[in-house]
Amino acid sequence: MAHYEWLLFDLDGTLSDPAEGFINSMNHALEFHDFTPRPASELTLHIGPPLEQTMAHLIGSSDEKLIRAMVDKYRERYGESGYAENTLYPGITEMLEKLSRNDSIRLAVCTSKRADFATRILKQFNLHHYFEFVSGGDVGIAKWQQLEKLLAERRITSRTLMIGDRHFDLSAAHKNKLHAAGVLWGYGSRLELQEHKPTYLFERPGQIDETFT
């Protein structure tokens, strides 16, 4: 087993399920800009990627000004109530508590979600104290660029394992020559994750602390 200095967790689909707040806030933005709201089954397919990519896909437009306005409208509702419409996956608190007892491993979060929203969610579930920092995304910033910056600023080292539920997490890690692990309780399928050759593929949160404690 490789020795890692950092376990870097994605948030949505990995630590918590954002579906309700995501769906409600996305449809709020769509309806405000006179687009038809979409069913939950369609929208949940878009949990994970940066918001501007999802907006562009849903409205079939590359109009950057419109997409930015829709992202802002999404975030307006998300900041008011959507962030709280979030469910912690079973076993996450116990997993983090056990990992926190391992003095040789440091924990942090790297999410495409804006950092202040991510911090609110972690505090809502009383998880914030387990993590040394929260790296959040912004419009136009891909996850691989977030990781690149964390490495350049020496906030993480090359001995970092990125843990997430979508192929974006795995490919971002590999682009930065980092190892990656997939989790199967989120929004990425086993096939999606296996195609990106994860070092580990976890079926339940307890397997993470069993592996590293």
Backbone as CSV, one residue per row, in Angstrom:
resi,resn,N_x,N_y,N_z,CA_x,CA_y,CA_z,C_x,C_y,C_z
1,MET,0.837,-1.198,0.000,0.000,0.000,0.000,0.870,1.246,0.000
2,ALA,0.564,2.171,-0.880,1.310,3.422,-0.934,1.065,4.228,0.339
3,HIS,2.096,4.971,0.748,1.920,5.850,1.902,1.541,7.238,1.397
4,TYR,0.411,7.735,1.843,-0.048,9.062,1.440,0.066,10.030,2.609
5,GLU,0.474,11.248,2.296,0.502,12.304,3.303,-0.861,12.973,3.414
6,TRP,-1.556,13.048,2.269,-2.849,13.725,2.225,-3.925,12.828,1.619
7,LEU,-5.111,12.851,2.227,-6.328,12.338,1.607,-7.168,13.559,1.296
8,LEU,-7.424,13.777,0.012,-8.116,14.976,-0.460,-9.500,14.562,-0.964
9,PHE,-10.535,14.988,-0.263,-11.899,14.536,-0.550,-12.672,15.536,-1.403
10,ASP,-13.360,15.004,-2.397,-14.416,15.753,-3.057,-15.556,15.889,-2.040
11,LEU,-16.504,16.796,-2.298,-17.627,16.977,-1.367,-18.919,16.364,-1.906
12,ASP,-19.455,16.933,-3.001,-20.732,16.463,-3.545,-20.611,15.050,-4.098
13,GLY,-21.449,14.151,-3.583,-21.424,12.768,-4.051,-20.369,11.920,-3.383
14,THR,-19.573,12.543,-2.519,-18.503,11.811,-1.834,-18.687,11.862,-0.325
15,LEU,-18.836,13.068,0.229,-19.113,13.211,1.654,-20.606,13.400,1.909
16,SER,-21.257,14.155,1.032,-22.691,14.388,1.217,-23.416,14.370,-0.120
17,ASP,-24.732,14.167,-0.035,-25.592,14.100,-1.214,-26.288,15.455,-1.381
18,PRO,-25.931,16.213,-2.418,-26.466,17.562,-2.592,-27.722,17.619,-3.442
19,ALA,-28.308,16.471,-3.783,-29.307,16.412,-4.850,-30.457,17.401,-4.678
20,GLU,-31.073,17.444,-3.508,-32.261,18.290,-3.342,-31.939,19.761,-3.584
21,GLY,-30.886,20.252,-2.957,-30.514,21.653,-3.118,-30.049,21.962,-4.526
22,PHE,-29.337,21.027,-5.142,-28.862,21.203,-6.515,-30.039,21.304,-7.479
23,ILE,-30.977,20.377,-7.377,-32.136,20.345,-8.276,-32.977,21.609,-8.111
24,ASN,-33.277,21.970,-6.880,-34.117,23.139,-6.628,-33.457,24.425,-7.109
25,SER,-32.158,24.552,-6.875,-31.448,25.772,-7.269,-31.248,25.830,-8.775
26,MET,-31.025,24.681,-9.400,-30.858,24.647,-10.853,-32.170,25.032,-11.541
27,ASN,-33.261,24.475,-11.090,-34.553,24.817,-11.696,-34.939,26.266,-11.405
28,HIS,-34.539,26.784,-10.274,-34.757,28.200,-9.964,-34.066,29.074,-11.011
29,ALA,-32.832,28.740,-11.349,-32.083,29.507,-12.349,-32.691,29.346,-13.744
30,LEU,-33.067,28.122,-14.088,-33.665,27.876,-15.402,-34.967,28.656,-15.568
31,GLU,-35.837,28.572,-14.577,-37.136,29.242,-14.682,-36.994,30.761,-14.683
32,PHE,-36.065,31.279,-13.906,-35.856,32.729,-13.866,-35.484,33.263,-15.249
33,HIS,-34.723,32.461,-15.989,-34.289,32.873,-17.326,-35.168,32.274,-18.437
34,ASP,-36.390,31.891,-18.047,-37.422,31.457,-19.009,-37.102,30.150,-19.727
35,PHE,-36.367,29.270,-19.043,-36.147,27.923,-19.561,-37.043,26.950,-18.790
36,THR,-37.369,25.854,-19.427,-38.234,24.857,-18.804,-37.487,24.126,-17.689
37,PRO,-38.086,23.986,-16.512,-37.441,23.217,-15.449,-37.268,21.760,-15.859
38,ARG,-36.272,21.123,-15.310,-35.955,19.745,-15.682,-36.259,18.786,-14.529
39,PRO,-36.604,17.533,-14.859,-36.880,16.549,-13.800,-35.610,16.168,-13.043
40,ALA,-35.805,15.711,-11.833,-34.678,15.337,-10.982,-33.796,14.295,-11.648
41,SER,-34.416,13.329,-12.335,-33.656,12.235,-12.948,-32.673,12.748,-13.993
42,GLU,-33.011,13.857,-14.634,-32.105,14.447,-15.625,-31.026,15.284,-14.948
43,LEU,-31.405,16.050,-13.947,-30.456,16.971,-13.329,-29.387,16.268,-12.494
44,THR,-29.757,15.171,-11.847,-28.760,14.503,-10.997,-27.587,13.952,-11.807
45,LEU,-27.768,13.775,-13.098,-26.664,13.326,-13.949,-25.554,14.376,-14.020
46,HIS,-25.884,15.610,-13.638,-24.948,16.720,-13.773,-24.332,17.142,-12.444
47,ILE,-24.509,16.334,-11.414,-23.867,16.645,-10.133,-22.393,16.272,-10.233
48,GLY,-21.546,17.232,-9.989,-20.107,16.963,-10.036,-19.320,17.947,-10.876
49,PRO,-19.657,18.102,-12.168,-18.905,19.028,-13.013,-19.116,20.484,-12.586
50,PRO,-18.248,21.398,-13.024,-18.456,22.827,-12.761,-19.815,23.290,-13.289
51,LEU,-20.423,24.230,-12.567,-21.772,24.686,-12.893,-21.892,25.254,-14.298
52,GLU,-20.872,25.985,-14.747,-21.002,26.619,-16.059,-21.075,25.579,-17.172
53,GLN,-20.409,24.432,-16.996,-20.504,23.349,-17.981,-21.924,22.793,-18.024
54,THR,-22.507,22.608,-16.847,-23.863,22.073,-16.761,-24.874,23.036,-17.373
55,MET,-24.738,24.321,-17.032,-25.662,25.314,-17.586,-25.588,25.344,-19.109
56,ALA,-24.387,25.357,-19.641,-24.207,25.409,-21.095,-24.868,24.209,-21.759
57,HIS,-24.715,23.044,-21.135,-25.318,21.826,-21.690,-26.841,21.892,-21.631
58,LEU,-27.386,22.316,-20.498,-28.838,22.304,-20.308,-29.552,23.275,-21.226
59,ILE,-28.943,24.426,-21.483,-29.627,25.422,-22.311,-29.147,25.394,-23.758
60,GLY,-28.145,24.570,-24.049,-27.661,24.447,-25.417,-27.076,25.730,-25.957
61,SER,-26.321,26.435,-25.090,-25.761,27.730,-25.488,-24.350,27.885,-24.945
62,SER,-23.536,28.647,-25.662,-22.184,28.974,-25.186,-22.071,30.462,-24.866
63,ASP,-23.226,31.128,-24.715,-23.266,32.553,-24.387,-22.728,32.753,-22.959
64,GLU,-21.478,33.218,-22.857,-20.823,33.292,-21.552,-21.532,34.233,-20.590
65,LYS,-22.079,35.338,-21.103,-22.774,36.294,-20.236,-24.038,35.665,-19.649
66,LEU,-24.796,34.942,-20.480,-26.014,34.278,-20.011,-25.671,33.168,-19.021
67,ILE,-24.675,32.391,-19.351,-24.288,31.278,-18.466,-23.850,31.815,-17.109
68,ARG,-23.060,32.891,-17.099,-22.615,33.473,-15.836,-23.811,33.983,-15.030
69,ALA,-24.790,34.614,-15.727,-25.984,35.119,-15.040,-26.781,33.968,-14.428
70,MET,-26.822,32.838,-15.116,-27.563,31.689,-14.599,-26.843,31.046,-13.424
71,VAL,-25.522,30.990,-13.506,-24.745,30.475,-12.372,-24.953,31.371,-11.152
72,ASP,-24.960,32.680,-11.361,-25.184,33.615,-10.256,-26.568,33.417,-9.643
73,LYS,-27.582,33.182,-10.507,-28.945,32.973,-10.008,-29.032,31.654,-9.229
74,TYR,-28.358,30.617,-9.733,-28.274,29.345,-9.010,-27.679,29.577,-7.617
75,ARG,-26.560,30.278,-7.601,-25.853,30.474,-6.330,-26.635,31.360,-5.369
76,GLU,-27.432,32.256,-5.909,-28.270,33.106,-5.059,-29.207,32.242,-4.210
77,ARG,-29.927,31.336,-4.875,-30.827,30.463,-4.120,-30.053,29.460,-3.276
78,TYR,-28.941,28.934,-3.846,-28.160,27.944,-3.113,-27.625,28.540,-1.814
79,GLY,-27.198,29.810,-1.887,-26.665,30.463,-0.696,-27.716,30.751,0.353
80,GLU,-28.962,30.924,-0.082,-30.054,31.198,0.853,-30.553,29.930,1.531
81,SER,-30.731,28.873,0.748,-31.348,27.670,1.320,-30.839,26.362,0.720
82,GLY,-30.336,26.387,-0.516,-29.965,25.149,-1.192,-28.863,24.373,-0.505
83,TYR,-27.891,25.098,0.079,-26.772,24.405,0.728,-27.248,23.539,1.891
84,ALA,-28.354,23.958,2.532,-28.872,23.207,3.684,-29.705,22.004,3.249
85,GLU,-30.109,21.967,1.972,-30.881,20.837,1.438,-29.892,19.760,0.991
86,ASN,-29.253,19.187,1.950,-28.087,18.342,1.723,-28.122,17.215,2.749
87,THR,-27.730,16.030,2.359,-27.799,14.865,3.250,-26.429,14.223,3.385
88,LEU,-26.021,13.966,4.597,-24.743,13.306,4.837,-24.884,11.806,4.558
89,TYR,-23.938,11.249,3.814,-23.983,9.807,3.558,-23.697,9.035,4.848
90,PRO,-24.382,7.917,5.067,-24.131,7.099,6.260,-22.673,6.646,6.319
91,GLY,-22.097,6.709,7.499,-20.737,6.218,7.703,-19.637,7.245,7.498
92,ILE,-19.981,8.442,6.994,-18.952,9.449,6.714,-18.327,9.982,7.998
93,THR,-19.139,10.346,8.970,-18.604,10.899,10.220,-17.690,9.888,10.898
94,GLU,-18.125,8.640,10.956,-17.323,7.602,11.600,-16.003,7.401,10.860
95,MET,-16.053,7.431,9.538,-14.845,7.262,8.729,-13.846,8.386,8.999
96,LEU,-14.318,9.619,9.011,-13.431,10.762,9.237,-12.875,10.762,10.655
97,GLU,-13.696,10.374,11.602,-13.229,10.316,12.989,-12.075,9.329,13.131
98,LYS,-12.197,8.172,12.503,-11.129,7.171,12.577,-9.877,7.634,11.838
99,LEU,-10.061,8.246,10.667,-8.907,8.753,9.919,-8.182,9.844,10.696
100,SER,-8.935,10.652,11.430,-8.340,11.771,12.162,-7.402,11.300,13.274
101,ARG,-7.536,10.042,13.669,-6.666,9.503,14.722,-5.329,9.045,14.173
102,ASN,-5.193,9.004,12.840,-3.937,8.605,12.205,-3.085,9.856,11.998
103,ASP,-2.077,10.026,12.833,-1.274,11.245,12.804,-0.412,11.376,11.549
104,SER,-0.290,10.310,10.772,0.574,10.370,9.582,-0.190,10.797,8.329
105,ILE,-1.526,10.978,8.464,-2.352,11.374,7.317,-3.061,12.683,7.621
106,ARG,-3.058,13.577,6.629,-3.744,14.854,6.763,-4.945,14.856,5.821
107,LEU,-6.019,15.517,6.231,-7.267,15.506,5.484,-7.619,16.910,4.995
108,ALA,-8.145,16.991,3.768,-8.595,18.264,3.209,-9.700,17.995,2.196
109,VAL,-10.362,19.061,1.758,-11.453,18.971,0.781,-11.079,19.771,-0.461
110,CYS,-11.349,19.184,-1.632,-11.183,19.883,-2.903,-12.467,19.680,-3.701
111,THR,-13.246,20.738,-3.849,-14.562,20.645,-4.476,-14.727,21.715,-5.542
112,SER,-15.536,21.428,-6.557,-15.866,22.434,-7.563,-16.830,23.471,-7.005
113,LYS,-17.456,23.156,-5.875,-18.371,24.090,-5.215,-17.579,25.262,-4.645
114,ARG,-18.208,26.429,-4.579,-17.541,27.588,-3.999,-17.155,27.284,-2.548
115,ALA,-15.994,27.751,-2.142,-15.439,27.369,-0.835,-16.344,27.753,0.324
116,ASP,-16.990,28.928,0.252,-17.837,29.339,1.374,-19.059,28.441,1.507
117,PHE,-19.632,28.001,0.377,-20.748,27.064,0.431,-20.295,25.723,1.010
118,ALA,-19.143,25.248,0.540,-18.624,23.967,1.024,-18.371,24.015,2.530
119,THR,-17.819,25.116,2.993,-17.540,25.271,4.424,-18.827,25.262,5.231
120,ARG,-19.860,25.926,4.729,-21.154,25.927,5.433,-21.712,24.521,5.567
121,ILE,-21.608,23.751,4.480,-22.123,22.372,4.502,-21.351,21.526,5.499
122,LEU,-20.035,21.638,5.501,-19.222,20.861,6.434,-19.540,21.244,7.884
123,LYS,-19.751,22.516,8.125,-20.091,22.959,9.483,-21.489,22.487,9.870
124,GLN,-22.399,22.461,8.901,-23.765,21.986,9.156,-23.750,20.555,9.689
125,PHE,-22.829,19.742,9.170,-22.740,18.344,9.595,-21.655,18.121,10.652
126,ASN,-21.091,19.213,11.167,-20.037,19.148,12.188,-18.833,18.330,11.714
127,LEU,-18.443,18.558,10.463,-17.290,17.855,9.884,-16.092,18.769,9.660
128,HIS,-16.321,20.071,9.748,-15.297,21.032,9.313,-13.970,20.840,10.047
129,HIS,-14.036,20.474,11.317,-12.811,20.391,12.127,-11.908,19.229,11.725
130,TYR,-12.415,18.309,10.906,-11.570,17.189,10.479,-10.587,17.602,9.377
131,PHE,-10.832,18.725,8.721,-10.067,19.087,7.524,-9.159,20.290,7.763
132,GLU,-7.945,20.206,7.208,-6.995,21.296,7.376,-7.333,22.495,6.503
133,PHE,-7.957,22.252,5.352,-8.405,23.351,4.503,-9.505,22.867,3.565
134,VAL,-10.212,23.838,2.983,-11.241,23.564,1.978,-10.881,24.357,0.727
135,SER,-10.595,23.652,-0.367,-10.331,24.292,-1.651,-11.620,24.273,-2.469
136,GLY,-12.118,25.463,-2.808,-13.342,25.565,-3.584,-13.079,26.062,-4.987
137,GLY,-14.030,25.806,-5.885,-13.882,26.200,-7.277,-14.577,27.513,-7.575
138,ASP,-14.426,27.964,-8.794,-15.120,29.147,-9.268,-15.331,29.008,-10.766
139,VAL,-16.115,29.910,-11.321,-16.430,29.836,-12.743,-15.144,29.854,-13.569
140,GLY,-15.028,28.902,-14.479,-13.873,28.852,-15.362,-12.673,28.091,-14.819
141,ILE,-12.781,27.599,-13.593,-11.671,26.862,-12.980,-12.024,25.376,-12.931
142,ALA,-11.227,24.552,-13.589,-11.439,23.106,-13.570,-10.762,22.503,-12.345
143,LYS,-11.193,21.298,-11.966,-10.629,20.688,-10.762,-9.137,20.404,-10.919
144,TRP,-8.700,20.051,-12.128,-7.267,19.799,-12.307,-6.464,21.070,-12.060
145,GLN,-7.063,22.222,-12.348,-6.381,23.484,-12.082,-6.338,23.783,-10.584
146,GLN,-7.388,23.400,-9.868,-7.362,23.537,-8.414,-6.226,22.718,-7.817
147,LEU,-6.101,21.468,-8.278,-5.038,20.601,-7.774,-3.662,21.142,-8.158
148,GLU,-3.541,21.627,-9.377,-2.275,22.199,-9.840,-1.843,23.351,-8.935
149,LYS,-2.806,24.200,-8.577,-2.508,25.342,-7.705,-2.131,24.881,-6.296
150,LEU,-2.848,23.890,-5.770,-2.535,23.375,-4.429,-1.114,22.815,-4.386
151,LEU,-0.719,22.137,-5.454,0.645,21.602,-5.532,1.662,22.737,-5.646
152,ALA,1.375,23.710,-6.504,2.304,24.824,-6.714,2.513,25.625,-5.432
153,GLU,1.445,25.759,-4.643,1.520,26.510,-3.382,2.001,25.642,-2.226
154,ARG,2.285,24.376,-2.524,2.766,23.408,-1.526,1.797,23.224,-0.372
155,ARG,0.521,23.352,-0.685,-0.496,23.054,0.321,-0.726,21.548,0.400
156,ILE,-0.458,20.842,-0.695,-0.432,19.384,-0.702,0.883,18.944,-1.337
157,THR,1.181,17.655,-1.244,2.404,17.119,-1.834,2.049,16.106,-2.923
158,SER,3.073,15.586,-3.570,2.855,14.574,-4.602,2.313,13.274,-4.006
159,ARG,2.418,13.126,-2.708,1.874,11.933,-2.040,0.467,12.237,-1.517
160,THR,-0.397,12.562,-2.474,-1.792,12.897,-2.169,-2.707,11.951,-2.926
161,LEU,-3.746,11.466,-2.245,-4.774,10.637,-2.876,-6.041,11.461,-2.991
162,MET,-6.484,11.707,-4.238,-7.755,12.407,-4.475,-8.880,11.378,-4.430
163,ILE,-9.917,11.651,-3.639,-11.030,10.719,-3.463,-12.321,11.384,-3.926
164,GLY,-12.978,10.794,-4.941,-14.203,11.389,-5.453,-15.096,10.383,-6.137
165,ASP,-16.289,10.847,-6.529,-17.295,9.932,-7.092,-17.454,10.057,-8.596
166,ARG,-16.754,11.000,-9.247,-16.913,11.192,-10.678,-15.559,11.131,-11.376
167,HIS,-15.620,10.901,-12.692,-14.368,10.793,-13.451,-13.584,12.093,-13.455
168,PHE,-14.271,13.239,-13.235,-13.571,14.523,-13.171,-12.534,14.520,-12.049
169,ASP,-12.880,13.904,-10.923,-11.965,13.853,-9.783,-10.726,13.029,-10.119
170,LEU,-10.955,11.887,-10.758,-9.857,10.986,-11.074,-8.950,11.563,-12.158
171,SER,-9.552,12.102,-13.212,-8.742,12.637,-14.306,-7.974,13.875,-13.860
172,ALA,-8.563,14.681,-12.966,-7.870,15.859,-12.441,-6.618,15.446,-11.661
173,ALA,-6.757,14.376,-10.876,-5.608,13.870,-10.121,-4.533,13.353,-11.066
174,HIS,-4.930,12.545,-12.024,-3.948,11.944,-12.926,-3.237,13.000,-13.763
175,LYS,-3.934,14.068,-14.119,-3.311,15.147,-14.893,-2.185,15.808,-14.088
176,ASN,-2.291,15.708,-12.762,-1.273,16.269,-11.869,-0.358,15.194,-11.274
177,LYS,-0.395,13.999,-11.900,0.452,12.882,-11.474,0.192,12.471,-10.018
178,LEU,-1.063,12.577,-9.610,-1.478,12.129,-8.284,-2.293,10.850,-8.410
179,HIS,-2.313,10.062,-7.353,-3.176,8.890,-7.315,-4.609,9.330,-7.026
180,ALA,-5.565,8.481,-7.421,-6.977,8.806,-7.211,-7.744,7.561,-6.788
181,ALA,-8.813,7.788,-6.025,-9.705,6.707,-5.595,-11.131,7.094,-5.947
182,GLY,-11.920,6.120,-6.372,-13.326,6.350,-6.668,-14.208,5.804,-5.559
183,VAL,-15.354,6.451,-5.329,-16.336,5.946,-4.369,-17.629,5.638,-5.117
184,LEU,-18.280,4.547,-4.735,-19.425,4.039,-5.500,-20.780,4.404,-4.903
185,TRP,-20.800,5.235,-3.846,-22.096,5.626,-3.277,-22.557,6.991,-3.804
186,GLY,-21.789,7.595,-4.691,-22.154,8.902,-5.222,-22.834,8.806,-6.583
187,TYR,-22.411,9.661,-7.520,-23.112,9.796,-8.791,-22.360,9.225,-9.990
188,GLY,-21.179,8.711,-9.783,-20.450,8.069,-10.868,-20.646,6.563,-10.832
189,SER,-20.810,5.947,-11.978,-20.993,4.495,-12.026,-19.654,3.785,-11.870
190,ARG,-19.723,2.496,-11.582,-18.500,1.690,-11.493,-17.735,1.744,-12.818
191,LEU,-18.463,1.654,-13.928,-17.815,1.687,-15.238,-17.110,3.018,-15.475
192,GLU,-17.801,4.119,-15.169,-17.211,5.450,-15.345,-15.898,5.570,-14.584
193,LEU,-15.905,5.107,-13.343,-14.720,5.231,-12.500,-13.612,4.271,-12.938
194,GLN,-13.988,3.034,-13.257,-12.977,2.050,-13.660,-12.250,2.469,-14.931
195,GLU,-12.941,3.174,-15.815,-12.316,3.639,-17.053,-11.158,4.600,-16.781
196,HIS,-11.157,5.197,-15.597,-10.100,6.159,-15.250,-9.087,5.575,-14.265
197,LYS,-9.083,4.259,-14.176,-8.030,3.517,-13.473,-7.719,4.052,-12.067
198,PRO,-8.699,3.999,-11.168,-8.442,4.429,-9.792,-7.496,3.463,-9.078
199,THR,-6.695,3.997,-8.191,-5.830,3.155,-7.360,-6.677,2.322,-6.407
200,TYR,-7.778,2.909,-5.943,-8.739,2.215,-5.088,-10.145,2.511,-5.596
201,LEU,-11.052,1.576,-5.350,-12.463,1.779,-5.642,-13.233,1.340,-4.399
202,PHE,-13.790,2.300,-3.691,-14.427,2.020,-2.407,-15.940,1.875,-2.561
203,GLU,-16.495,0.817,-1.955,-17.933,0.568,-2.034,-18.693,1.136,-0.839
204,ARG,-17.992,1.453,0.233,-18.621,2.055,1.416,-17.567,2.884,2.140
205,PRO,-17.982,3.920,2.890,-17.014,4.788,3.557,-16.068,4.053,4.500
206,GLY,-16.567,3.027,5.174,-15.732,2.302,6.120,-14.491,1.680,5.500
207,GLN,-14.545,1.408,4.203,-13.362,0.827,3.537,-12.213,1.809,3.479
208,ILE,-12.518,3.110,3.516,-11.455,4.110,3.468,-10.660,4.099,4.764
209,ASP,-11.357,4.166,5.900,-10.588,4.155,7.154,-9.951,2.787,7.410
210,GLU,-10.571,1.717,6.945,-9.958,0.391,7.092,-8.651,0.310,6.311
211,THR,-8.578,1.024,5.188,-7.385,1.004,4.346,-6.260,1.848,4.921
212,PHE,-6.609,2.944,5.583,-5.577,3.914,5.980,-5.416,4.085,7.478
213,THR,-6.007,3.196,8.279,-5.779,3.276,9.727,-5.362,1.912,10.251
